[in-house]
């Protein structure tokens, strides 16, 4: 079956750096997405990786290793507003998105 | 105003009742989706539509039906609601012409079935 694994919850300190990991086993691969979802709100797009390597976008970076079935989202200079759930999703060979359950990130002052 | 609008935002109903959740979008996208989100689970696809004449079942379509009334409108129906359909429902759109397949979500409809 298809599976996306990410930690259920993480805690970090304001101003610090945090890395949220995602491992996947899917039928084919056509890209990996990270979304941010604040409590009670809609998910919003953060990043897309289809080739191996690091994609940097401001304070957020996303890394992909297709051979390892692995990605991470790196958040730098954490701010209180970064407290949210971070969803990893993989597009399979049928161009369907398979979603992880999300990682709840708690930022402490 | 939101680009993807869902109504109602919150609904409490009883087992056996028929419920319709509506979604409209102003993004001009051809592709529309209905997902449900449950605590501890990933988003699960219920139905999707790539254009007005195209309707496809997703991972968990049993107990649900959809209607694509126009490019901008995609509604989800629960013909006879049951308690395990209590969830947060999201409508989403995407531009099929883009490579990334980025989804744009509505604000969600929280449904409680008693």
Interface residues (C-beta under 8 A of the other chain):
Chain A: X4 X8 X30 X31 X33 X35 X40 X41 X42 X43 X44 X45 X48 X87 X89 X91 X95 X96 X97 X98 X99 X100 X101 X102
Chain B: X40 X41 X42 X43 X44 X45 X58 X90 X100 X101 X102 X103 X104 X105 X106 X107 X108
